[in-house]
Amino acid sequence: MSIFGSKESVKDKKSLVIYFSRADENYAVGNIEKGNTEVIAEYIQDITGADLFKVEPAKPFSKNYRECCREAMEEQRQNARPVLKKYLEDISNYEVIYIGAPIYCGTMPMCMFTQLEKLDFAGKIIKVFTTHEGSGLGNVVSDVKKICRGAKVLDSLAIRGSMVYESKEKVKDWIK
């Protein structure tokens, strides 16, 4: 018997992936055309059939890695809530929400806070995933628990950004 009261798993529930991902210059692998977190989000979609929502700040981060880090630190210092290109307004049709982001300065980028704070997570099941190059989950899980009140946060997954293309089986095992 699972936490859902039957043999049903999160894989069998209507799911949504809310994520931020950035391409361009990357710490471990140079310039990339698709962000590491987006690769993992697409694996989740492929495995579960989940819908995807990509969080995109209206003012994108710099393409330069060091400048992007500086911008992220400044947003965090200001506890900023950057304006987004578009907002997800309703998640009522979903049971499982995957929340994913790279680790920026110990947590997810502030644009994720902007989006998540607008949603009602009561009764939802949440699974957090991050991409990183040594930070693991950082403070993302504790931040998600603060923002997503009323949700049940299950096990989380941290994937090294430099290993995303070798991680589909790891993602599949995590989803089970």
C-alpha contacts under 8 A as a table, 3 or more apart, distances in Angstrom:
res1	aa1	res2	aa2	distance
1	M	4	F	7.75
1	M	5	G	6.02
1	M	6	S	5.13
1	M	7	K	5.55
2	S	5	G	5.57
2	S	6	S	5.60
2	S	7	K	5.73
2	S	8	E	7.05
2	S	9	S	7.27
3	I	6	S	7.57
4	F	7	K	7.56
4	F	8	E	6.58
4	F	9	S	7.19
5	G	8	E	7.74
8	E	11	K	7.94
8	E	12	D	6.33
9	S	12	D	5.51
9	S	13	K	7.16
9	S	176	K	6.81
10	V	13	K	5.32
10	V	96	V	6.66
10	V	175	I	6.96
10	V	176	K	7.23
11	K	47	I	7.83
11	K	48	T	5.42
11	K	175	I	6.39
11	K	176	K	6.59
12	D	48	T	7.37
13	K	94	Y	7.84
13	K	95	E	6.14
13	K	96	V	6.49
14	K	50	A	6.78
14	K	93	N	7.53
14	K	94	Y	5.19
14	K	95	E	5.57
14	K	96	V	6.35
15	S	48	T	7.35
15	S	49	G	7.37
15	S	50	A	4.56
15	S	51	D	6.42
15	S	94	Y	5.44
15	S	95	E	6.07
15	S	96	V	4.68
15	S	97	I	5.73
15	S	98	Y	7.46
16	L	50	A	4.94
16	L	51	D	4.70
16	L	52	L	5.82
16	L	53	F	7.41
16	L	94	Y	6.49
16	L	96	V	6.46
16	L	97	I	4.95
16	L	98	Y	6.12
17	V	41	A	6.50
17	V	44	I	7.72
17	V	45	Q	7.61
17	V	50	A	6.49
17	V	51	D	6.15
17	V	52	L	4.84
17	V	53	F	6.04
17	V	97	I	5.81
17	V	98	Y	4.54
17	V	99	I	5.92
17	V	100	G	7.38
18	I	52	L	6.27
18	I	53	F	4.89
18	I	54	K	6.01
18	I	55	V	6.97
18	I	97	I	7.16
18	I	98	Y	6.14
18	I	99	I	5.00
18	I	100	G	6.35
19	Y	37	T	7.28
19	Y	38	E	7.32
19	Y	41	A	7.17
19	Y	52	L	7.86
19	Y	53	F	6.45
19	Y	54	K	5.13
19	Y	55	V	5.79
19	Y	98	Y	7.96
19	Y	99	I	5.71
19	Y	100	G	4.51
19	Y	101	A	5.60
19	Y	112	M	7.55
20	F	37	T	6.92
20	F	38	E	7.35
20	F	54	K	5.68
20	F	55	V	4.96
20	F	56	E	6.71
20	F	100	G	6.55
20	F	101	A	5.09
20	F	102	P	7.35
20	F	109	P	7.86
20	F	111	C	7.98
20	F	112	M	6.86
21	S	34	K	8.00
21	S	35	G	5.02
21	S	36	N	6.66
21	S	37	T	5.12
21	S	38	E	5.47
21	S	54	K	7.57
21	S	55	V	7.86
21	S	101	A	6.29
21	S	102	P	6.78
22	R	34	K	7.14
22	R	35	G	4.61
22	R	36	N	7.47
22	R	37	T	7.76
22	R	61	F	7.99
23	A	26	N	7.28
23	A	31	N	7.32
23	A	32	I	5.32
23	A	33	E	5.36
23	A	34	K	4.89
23	A	35	G	4.13
23	A	36	N	7.55
23	A	63	K	7.77
24	D	30	G	7.91
24	D	31	N	4.95
24	D	32	I	5.15
24	D	33	E	6.25
24	D	34	K	7.80
24	D	35	G	7.68
24	D	63	K	5.15
24	D	64	N	7.21
24	D	65	Y	7.84
25	E	30	G	5.37
25	E	31	N	4.16
25	E	32	I	6.40
25	E	63	K	5.85
25	E	64	N	5.55
25	E	65	Y	5.22
26	N	29	V	5.75
26	N	30	G	4.95
26	N	31	N	5.72
26	N	32	I	6.82
26	N	65	Y	5.88
27	Y	30	G	6.40
27	Y	65	Y	6.66
27	Y	133	E	7.77
28	A	133	E	7.16
28	A	161	G	7.48
28	A	162	S	6.05
29	V	32	I	7.34
29	V	162	S	6.19
32	I	35	G	6.69
34	K	38	E	6.75
34	K	39	V	7.16
35	G	38	E	5.30
35	G	39	V	6.63
36	N	39	V	5.19
36	N	40	I	6.69
36	N	102	P	7.80
36	N	131	T	6.58
36	N	161	G	5.48
36	N	162	S	7.95
36	N	164	V	6.27
37	T	40	I	5.18
37	T	41	A	6.15
37	T	100	G	6.63
37	T	101	A	5.91
37	T	102	P	6.25
37	T	130	T	6.92
37	T	131	T	5.80
37	T	161	G	7.66
38	E	41	A	4.87
38	E	42	E	6.11
39	V	42	E	5.23
39	V	43	Y	6.38
39	V	164	V	6.80
39	V	165	Y	7.56
40	I	43	Y	4.97
40	I	44	I	6.33
40	I	164	V	6.76
40	I	168	K	7.58
40	I	171	V	7.57
41	A	44	I	5.13
41	A	45	Q	6.28
41	A	52	L	7.43
41	A	100	G	7.31
42	E	45	Q	4.88
42	E	46	D	6.05
42	E	52	L	7.97
43	Y	46	D	5.02
43	Y	47	I	6.12
43	Y	168	K	6.26
43	Y	171	V	7.23
44	I	47	I	5.15
44	I	48	T	5.88
44	I	49	G	7.54
44	I	50	A	6.89
44	I	171	V	7.12
44	I	172	K	7.67
44	I	175	I	7.96
45	Q	48	T	5.34
45	Q	49	G	4.82
45	Q	50	A	4.59
45	Q	51	D	6.55
45	Q	52	L	7.17
46	D	49	G	5.68
46	D	50	A	7.60
47	I	172	K	6.77
53	F	88	L	7.47
55	V	84	L	7.14
55	V	85	K	7.98
55	V	86	K	7.69
55	V	87	Y	7.70
55	V	111	C	7.08
55	V	112	M	6.73
55	V	115	Q	7.20
56	E	60	P	7.28
56	E	84	L	5.62
56	E	85	K	5.76
56	E	86	K	7.30
56	E	111	C	7.35
57	P	60	P	5.49
57	P	61	F	7.96
57	P	82	P	6.34
57	P	83	V	5.89
57	P	84	L	4.17
57	P	85	K	5.73
57	P	111	C	6.09
58	A	82	P	7.56
58	A	83	V	5.64
58	A	84	L	4.66
58	A	85	K	4.56
59	K	83	V	7.68
59	K	84	L	7.86
61	F	68	C	5.43
61	F	71	E	7.00
61	F	72	A	7.95
62	S	65	Y	7.18
62	S	67	E	5.96
62	S	68	C	4.90
62	S	71	E	7.81
63	K	67	E	7.76
63	K	68	C	6.88
64	N	67	E	5.39
64	N	68	C	6.04
65	Y	68	C	5.07
65	Y	69	C	6.29
66	R	69	C	5.11
66	R	70	R	6.32
67	E	70	R	4.99
67	E	71	E	6.18
68	C	71	E	5.07
68	C	72	A	6.13
69	C	72	A	5.07
69	C	73	M	6.14
69	C	104	Y	7.13
69	C	105	C	7.72
70	R	73	M	5.16
70	R	74	E	6.21
71	E	74	E	5.13
71	E	75	E	6.22
72	A	75	E	5.15
72	A	76	Q	6.18
72	A	104	Y	6.51
72	A	105	C	7.20
72	A	109	P	6.58
72	A	110	M	7.60
73	M	76	Q	5.07
73	M	77	R	6.05
73	M	104	Y	7.72
73	M	105	C	6.33
74	E	77	R	4.98
74	E	78	Q	6.23
75	E	78	Q	5.22
75	E	79	N	5.96
75	E	80	A	5.06
75	E	81	R	7.86
75	E	110	M	6.59
76	Q	79	N	4.80
76	Q	80	A	6.30
76	Q	105	C	7.97
76	Q	109	P	7.84
76	Q	110	M	6.54
77	R	80	A	7.70
79	N	110	M	7.44
80	A	110	M	6.39
81	R	110	M	5.96
81	R	111	C	6.10
81	R	113	F	6.74
81	R	114	T	4.98
82	P	110	M	6.80
82	P	111	C	5.43
82	P	114	T	6.46
83	V	111	C	7.41
83	V	114	T	7.43
84	L	87	Y	6.56
84	L	111	C	7.09
84	L	114	T	7.79
84	L	115	Q	7.90
87	Y	115	Q	6.60
88	L	91	I	7.77
88	L	115	Q	7.09
88	L	119	L	7.87
89	E	118	K	7.04
89	E	119	L	6.59
90	D	93	N	7.89
90	D	119	L	6.60
90	D	120	D	7.73
91	I	94	Y	5.66
91	I	119	L	7.12
91	I	120	D	7.35
91	I	121	F	7.80
92	S	95	E	7.82
92	S	120	D	7.99
94	Y	97	I	7.01
94	Y	124	K	7.63
95	E	123	G	7.85
95	E	124	K	5.35
95	E	125	I	6.14
96	V	124	K	5.97
96	V	125	I	4.68
96	V	126	I	5.77
96	V	127	K	7.57
97	I	124	K	7.00
97	I	125	I	6.14
97	I	126	I	4.84
97	I	127	K	6.40
98	Y	126	I	5.70
98	Y	127	K	4.79
98	Y	128	V	5.72
98	Y	129	F	7.28
99	I	126	I	7.10
99	I	127	K	6.30
99	I	128	V	4.82
99	I	129	F	6.22
100	G	128	V	5.83
100	G	129	F	4.71
100	G	130	T	5.43
100	G	131	T	7.98
101	A	108	M	5.60
101	A	109	P	7.34
101	A	112	M	7.88
101	A	129	F	6.81
101	A	130	T	5.07
101	A	131	T	6.46
102	P	107	T	7.91
102	P	108	M	6.09
102	P	109	P	7.53
102	P	130	T	5.25
102	P	131	T	4.57
102	P	132	H	5.79
103	I	106	G	5.76
103	I	107	T	5.08
103	I	108	M	5.19
103	I	109	P	7.28
103	I	130	T	6.56
103	I	131	T	6.43
103	I	132	H	5.61
103	I	135	S	6.76
103	I	136	G	7.84
103	I	137	L	7.26
103	I	138	G	6.66
103	I	140	V	7.85
104	Y	107	T	5.45
104	Y	108	M	5.62
104	Y	109	P	5.76
105	C	108	M	7.85
106	G	135	S	6.94
106	G	138	G	4.87
106	G	139	N	5.87
106	G	140	V	7.67
107	T	137	L	7.68
107	T	138	G	5.47
107	T	139	N	4.99
107	T	140	V	4.92
107	T	143	D	7.75
108	M	112	M	6.55
108	M	113	F	7.89
108	M	139	N	8.00
108	M	140	V	5.98
109	P	112	M	5.76
109	P	113	F	7.37
110	M	113	F	5.07
110	M	114	T	6.49
111	C	114	T	4.93
111	C	115	Q	6.48
112	M	115	Q	5.21
112	M	116	L	6.00
113	F	116	L	5.21
113	F	117	E	5.84
113	F	147	I	7.80
114	T	117	E	5.74
114	T	118	K	6.99
115	Q	118	K	5.59
115	Q	119	L	7.28
116	L	119	L	5.58
116	L	147	I	6.84
116	L	148	C	7.32
117	E	147	I	6.06
117	E	148	C	7.58
119	L	148	C	7.99
120	D	148	C	7.28
121	F	124	K	5.38
121	F	148	C	5.31
121	F	149	R	6.33
121	F	150	G	6.10
121	F	151	A	5.44
122	A	148	C	7.47
122	A	149	R	6.35
122	A	150	G	4.11
122	A	151	A	5.11
123	G	150	G	5.81
123	G	151	A	5.13
123	G	152	K	7.11
124	K	150	G	7.41
124	K	151	A	4.76
124	K	152	K	6.27
125	I	151	A	5.76
125	I	152	K	4.89
125	I	153	V	5.98
125	I	154	L	7.05
126	I	151	A	6.70
126	I	152	K	6.03
126	I	153	V	4.64
126	I	154	L	6.03
127	K	153	V	5.97
127	K	154	L	5.39
127	K	155	D	6.20
127	K	156	S	5.67
128	V	140	V	7.82
128	V	141	V	6.65
128	V	153	V	7.73
128	V	154	L	7.78
128	V	155	D	7.34
128	V	156	S	4.78
128	V	157	L	6.39
129	F	137	L	7.48
129	F	156	S	5.63
129	F	157	L	4.59
129	F	158	A	5.60
129	F	159	I	7.68
130	T	136	G	7.23
130	T	137	L	5.96
130	T	157	L	6.41
130	T	158	A	4.77
130	T	159	I	6.19
131	T	136	G	7.50
131	T	158	A	5.82
131	T	159	I	4.87
131	T	160	R	5.44
131	T	161	G	5.14
132	H	135	S	5.69
132	H	136	G	6.08
132	H	137	L	7.91
132	H	158	A	7.19
132	H	159	I	6.38
132	H	160	R	4.89
132	H	161	G	5.30
133	E	136	G	7.55
133	E	160	R	5.19
133	E	161	G	6.02
133	E	162	S	7.25
134	G	160	R	7.11
135	S	138	G	5.50
136	G	158	A	5.30
136	G	159	I	7.33
136	G	160	R	7.77
137	L	140	V	5.89
137	L	141	V	6.93
137	L	156	S	7.88
137	L	157	L	7.36
137	L	158	A	5.60
138	G	141	V	7.68
139	N	142	S	5.55
139	N	143	D	6.12
140	V	143	D	5.05
140	V	144	V	5.97
141	V	144	V	5.08
141	V	145	K	6.18
141	V	156	S	7.58
142	S	145	K	5.08
142	S	146	K	6.36
143	D	146	K	5.15
143	D	147	I	6.30
144	V	147	I	5.13
144	V	148	C	5.71
145	K	148	C	5.34
145	K	149	R	6.36
145	K	151	A	7.76
145	K	153	V	6.96
146	K	149	R	6.20
148	C	151	A	5.92
157	L	171	V	7.88
157	L	174	W	7.15
159	I	163	M	6.91
159	I	164	V	6.63
159	I	167	S	7.48
160	R	163	M	5.24
160	R	164	V	6.58
161	G	164	V	5.44
162	S	165	Y	7.88
163	M	166	E	5.44
163	M	167	S	6.33
164	V	167	S	5.07
164	V	168	K	7.52
165	Y	168	K	7.06
166	E	169	E	7.83
167	S	170	K	5.14
167	S	171	V	6.27
168	K	171	V	5.07
168	K	172	K	6.16
169	E	172	K	4.90
169	E	173	D	6.12
170	K	173	D	5.16
170	K	174	W	6.21
171	V	174	W	5.05
171	V	175	I	6.24
172	K	175	I	5.22
172	K	176	K	6.50
173	D	176	K	5.34
